[in-house]
Amino acid sequence: MKKKKLLALLLALTCTLSLAACDSKEAPASSDKAVVSSTDSKGSEPVTVGTDAVPSYTELNLDDYKDTKASIKFIHHKTDRAADGTMDKMVAEFNKEFPGITVTMEAITDYAEDSLLRLNAGDWGDVMFIPAVDKSELQNYFMPLDTFDKLSEVLNFVDSGKFDGLCYGIPYMANAQGVLYNKAVFKAAGIDKLPTTPTEFLADLKVIKEKTDAIPLYTNYAAGWTMGAWDAYIGSVSNGDDTFMNQKFVHTKNPFDDPGDDTGAYNLYRILYEASKDGLIEDDYTTTDWEGSKGMLNRGEIATMVLGSWAYAQMQEADSHPEDVGYMPFPITVNGTQYALAGGDYNYAINVKSSDENKLASLIFVKWMTERSNWCYNEGGYTVVKGGKNPDMYSAFDGCEVLSDQPALDGEETLLNDMNNESELSFNAGGNSKVQRIIEAGVTGSETLDDIFDDWTKAWNDAQTELGIEVKY
């Protein structure tokens, strides 16, 4: 049985065994807080949001709860920010306003896998970042925070934690998808105009190799998760269609075909393949060093890295040349327009099995972190709060059209996850090895890019057939 299917089965079994604990969904008869329910629950029992003891996110006024007392635990993946003291400093600021809420934190290195195991075991605490669980299972593990309609009025990018009209998660920050680059290296190479197509970008990488000592494109192959980061550019960035990723992708017969105009998923991954084939990456991709690469880009030893905007602040802080770290739109132009994708990162979520006391304290903590901590801004994130300020790093995106991938259609929320599991390609879901394969093939010459895409297409089509998914495009 495939690993991801086995894990999904274990999670499902846990839900089944714990239904009794999760089944109490009626609000108290008398409540002075907002009590709302999902209106599109597909015939199932409505899930109540907001009670007398724990209000919904939009009904919670932080200033009304200064005397709250509780001890909560927060598990997260920000090991770097735990090590440098950032997390502790934020909690200290939080405690200036809420001295009665004790927050214990645990940073997990292999968060994608370990958090799922912790979720299955049920010993993770009160607040976590939502791992890769089926959206249909969100209500079994997490407290509904508000309705999508209400939450989307005050926050951006809350669709990623949405199911049946309710939101179970809130992004701790949002990212724009572009390319990190060193301005001094580009200047030394004589590049005075940022590339806007894959062909231009590859030409610039060759010039950088010829005229500087910098590594033109650092892949961070060995880290693994940095490879999966390339998947984020498949939809809006590469084809200008904000409905593609979550609505059309699963229904597309040949999503990896070359459109012939320097756009689409084909040309996105072509950058990586040709850079690997032409020696425009590190000399030994198997020994890349994620932590070390931050200072290397800061110092100009690396020219470019393909990562979300969340990495910008880390690159600036890594050494003594923060002014040389830049962030540019991904070099693809669709019908004369460059598109930038902005979307939520990991989502805060609250344990549905926590006590009401801890749920309330957790909601206070999540709302404070979202609206008052400035974490998103300080990390170079795209604002989660509607009307919030964006960092100056996005100045290079002037002239780009900023899109956010539209959510899946009602009733199809799990289809992409199902396709990822069945095909084992795992787009935007930890599919690191398939992208690593591109580098390996480019360097060794063992496969052409078309060979790889032929395999991907067969796996995709077989999954559509197995799952009975209609091919429309």
N, C-alpha and C positions, 0 to 999 in steps of 0.2 A: 504494500500500500504506500502511496506517495506520502512523504513526510508531512506536507502541509495538510493533506486530507486527514491524516492520523491526528494531527494537532487539532484540527477543526472538530473531529469526532470527539476527542477528549473534552474539548470545551463544551460541546453540545451535551455530552453526558453530565458534565458538571451542572449545566443549566437545568437538566431534567431532574437531577437529584435535589436541586435547591429551589424548585418552583414554590414550595410551600413558604420558604423564607422570603420570596420575591413577590408573593401573590397579593399582599395587602395593598390595594391600590385606591381605596376609598378615602377621600378627605374627611376630616372631622366634620360633624354635623354643623357645628358653629365655628366659623373662621373669620377673622378680620383681615386675613391676607388674601391675595389673589389665588383663586383655585380654578385652573383651566385644564382642559383635557384635549388630547389629540382628537381631531375630527375626521381623520382618514386612516383609521386603524384596521381597515380591511376586514371589518366584522368582528375583530377580537375585542376583548374587554378594554375600554379606554384606560390610558395611563394618566393618572392625576399628577399635575404639576403645581407645586405650591400648596402649602398647608399652614395651619396655625403655627406650627412649630418651626417649619422651614419654608420661607417664602420663595418665590421664583426669582431668578436673577434680576429681572427688570423691576421687580417690586422691592428688592432689597435696597434699603438706604443704609449705607455703611455707617453714617453718623448716628444711627439709632441703636447701634450694637457695640458701643465702646466698652461696655462692662462684661461682654461675653467671656465665659471661662470654659476652656476645654484644652485637651492635648490631642494633637493630630499628627499624622505621619504622611510625608510627601515623598514618593519615589520618582526619580527622574533620570534622564540620560546625560545631563550636563556635567560630566566628570571634570571637564576643564574648568568650568565656572565654580565647581565645588572646591577644586584644588587652589584656585587663585583667590578664594575668599568672597567672590561676588555673591554667591547664594547666601552666605551667612550675613553679609552686609544688608541684603534686601530684607531678610527676616528681622534683623535688628531694627530696621526702619519700620517694618510692619508692627513690631512690638511697641514702638513709640506711640502708636495709635490704639493698638489692641494688646495691652500688657498681659491680659489674662489668657491669651491663646498661645500655648506652647507648640511650636512647630519643629518636629524632628524630621530630618531629611536623610535620604540615602541615595547616593549616585551609583548607577549601575552601568558597568562598562559595555557589556553586550546586551543592551537594553531590548533590542528587537526580539531576541529569543527568550532572554531571562524574564522579561516582563510578562510574556505569555504564560510561562511556567508558573510564575508567582500568581497571576490572575487565576489560573486553573486550581492552584492550591488554596487560594483564598486568604493568603497571609500577608497581603501587600500594604495594608494600611487604609488611609482615608482619601488621599489625593494622588493621582498618577497621571501620566501622559498615556492616552489611549494607544495600545499596540494594535497590530493588524488582526482585528477580529471582524467577523461578518457584521455588517450593520444591523442585520436582523437580530443579532445577539446583544446589542448594546443595552437594551432595557434589562437584561438578565444580570448585568454586572454594574451598571452605572445609574446614578440618580438623574432623572430628566431635569434639566436646568431651566428650561422655558420652552415655549412654542417657537418654532422657526420664525413665524411671522413677527412675533414681538422682539425676539433677540436680534433679528436681522435689521431691525430699525435702529439699533444702537451700536452694533458691532459688525465688522466685515468678516467674510470668509467662514461663517458658522455652518455652511452647508456640509462640510466634511464630517461633522458629528451629528448629522440629521438622519432621522428615520421616522417614517409615518408622521411627519409634521412636527416632531419634537426634536429638540437639540440636547444631546448628552455630553457634548464637549465644546470647549472654547479654545481657539488657538492661543498659545502663549506669545506667539509673534507670527508675522507673516513674512514671506520671502518673495522677492522678485527674482526671476530666473534669468541670469546673464552670465558674464564671464569676468573673473578676476584678472587683472593685468597690472604689470608694472609700468608706470608712465615713463620712467627714466630709460628703461630698456627700449620702449617704442621710439622714444626720441633719439636714442643712440643709433637705432636702426634706420632712422630717417622716415619713420612712419608718422605722418602728421594728420591722417584721417582714419578714423576707426573703421574696420571692415564691416560690411553690411550683408555679405553673402558668404557661403562656405568656400567658394572659389577664391574670393579676396582674402579670407582668413588664412587659408592654406598658403597662399602666396606670401602673406605677411610673415607667417611662421618660417618660411624658407629664407626670407630676408633676415629675420632675426638670427637664424642659425649662421648665415654667412657673415653678418656684420657685428655680432656680439658673442659673448661667451655664455649667455643665458640658455637654459633649456627652453626651447620654444613653447612646448605644451607638456606640462607635468600631469601624468595620468593618475597618480596615487593608486596604482593598480593593487598593491599589496594590502591596502586598507579594506578593500572589498566594497564597503558601503558607498565609497566615493565613485565607484563605477555605476552603481544603480542610480546615481544622481543624474546621469544623462537622460534617463527616462522622462524626467520632468519636462523636457522640451518637446515631447512628441506632438502634443495637441496645438494649443493656441500659438505657441512660438513658431512652430515649423510650418503651420498651414493657415494661421489666422482665423481658425474656427473654434470658438469657445464652447461649442456643443460636441466637438469631436471626441474628446477624451472619455467623458462619462456617458455619452449617449450614442455615438455612432461607431466608435472603435470596435465594440463587440459585434456589431452587425456588418462590418466591412470585410469583404472577401480577400482583398489583396492590400492590406494597409502598409506594406513595406515596399511597394513598387516605386520605381523612380519616376516622378512626374516630368522629369526632363527640364526643370526650370530652377534648379538649385533650392528646392523647397521640400517639405515633407520629411517623414521619419528616415527615409533612405539617405537623404543628404545630410541630415543631422548626424547619423552614425558614420557616414562617409568621411566626415572630418576626422574622426578618431581612427578609422582604418587607414586612410592615406597618410596621416601624420605618423602612425606607427610604421607603415611600410617605407616611408621616406626618411626615417631616422630623425624625426622632429620631436621625439619624446625623450625621456631619460634613457641613459645607456643600458641600464638593467632594470626593467620594469618590475621584476620580482622582488626587488629590495627597496622599494619606495618607502618613505617615512612620513606619515601624516603630520605628526607634531613638528618634525624638522622642516617640513615643506613651508610652514607658515613663515618662519624667519627667512627661508630661502627666497620666497616671493618678495618679502619686504626689502631684502638687500639687493634684489635684482639678479639673483642667481636663477630665477624662474621668471619667464615672461608671462605665461597665462595658465590659468586653471579653470576648469568648468565646474562651478559650484554655485549654489544659491547665495543670495545676498547676505544670509546669516553669517557667512564666513568672513565677510569684509572686516568687521571690527577685530576679529582674531588676527587677521593678517596685519592690520595696522599696529596692533599691540605687540607683535612678535619680535620687533627689533626697532632700530632707531631711525627708520625712514618711512614713517606713516604717510607722509605727503606723497610718496611715490606709488602708493597702493590705489588703484582705480577699479571701477566697476562699470562694465559696458554692456549694452544690450547684446543678446545672442545674435551672431551674424547670419541671420536669414531674413530675407525681404520677400514679402508676398504681395504681388501686384503693386509694387511701389511703396509698401508700408512695412515697417518693422513693428513687430508685436512683442510686448513684454507680458509675461504671465506673472500675476501676483496671486498668491494663495496661502492658506494657513499652514503652519508647521504643525508639530505635535499639539494635540488638544488636551487641556486640563480636563479631568473627569473626577467625579466623586463616587465613592463606593456606595452602592445602593444598600448594602448590608450594615453600614455604619449606623451608630445611634443617632437619633435626632439632634442631640447635643453636638456630636462631631460633624454631622452633615451641615448644620448651621455654621459652625466655626470654619469648616472647609469652604463653604460658599463665600463667607466673608474673605477668607484668604485668597480664593480664586479671583474674586471681584477686585480686591485691592491690587493683586499682582497684575491684573489686566489693565486697570484704569489708573492706578496711582504709582506703581513701582518704576515706571519709565524703562523697564527691562527691554521691551520691544525696540524702543528708540535707541537705547544705548548699544544694542546688539546690531544696529544697522538694519532693523526689520522694517518692513512696510507696515504702516499703521493698522492695528486691529480695531481700534476705536474709531468709529465714524467721525470725520472731521479732525482727526488727530494729525500731528505733524510728522512729516517724513524727513529722514536725514538728508544732508546735502549730497551724499554719495550718489543719489539718483539723478543728479543734474545731466548726466550723459544720456538719460532716458527721455529728455525733452524731445518731442517730435515723434516718439513712439506711441502707439496706442496700447494702453494697459488693459488687459483682459483678465478675468477670473473664470476658470473653467466652470461651466454650468453644472449643477447637480444632475445625477441620473434621473430619468423619468420615474414617476411613481410606479412601483411594482417591479422596477428593474435595478433597484439599489444594489443588489448582490451580484449582478451579472458579470461585472468586470472581475470581481474577486473569484467568481466561479471559473471564468475563462483563464485567469492567472493560474489557478490551482490545476485545472485540467490540462492546460498546455505546458505547464511548468516554466512559463516565460516570466511571470511575476513582474509585470510592468508597474513601476512605482510601488512595489511591494517586496523589496529585497532581492530583485532579480539581478544580482551582481555578476554571477558567473556568465550569463549570456553576453554581457558587455565586455567582460574580461576576455572572452573568446575572440572578440573583434581585434583586440590588441595582439593576442597570441597569433592569430592568423596573419595580421599585417606584418608583424616582425618576422615570422618564420616562413611566410609564403605558403603555408599548409592549405589554406582555403582562400577563395576569392570572397569579396563581400557578397556577391550574388549567391554563392554557395550557402553562406550563412542565412541570408534572407529567404532562400528557398526552403531551408529547414524550418525557420520560424513560421513561414506561411503555412507549411504542411501541418505543423503543430497547432497553429491557430485554427485552420479549417477543420482539422480532426476534432478539436475541442468544440467548435460550433456544432458539428454534427452530433457529437456525443451528448451535448447539453440541449440539443433541439433549439438552438438559437437561430432565428431567422436572419438570413443574409439579405441586406437591403441595398448595400452600396458596393 
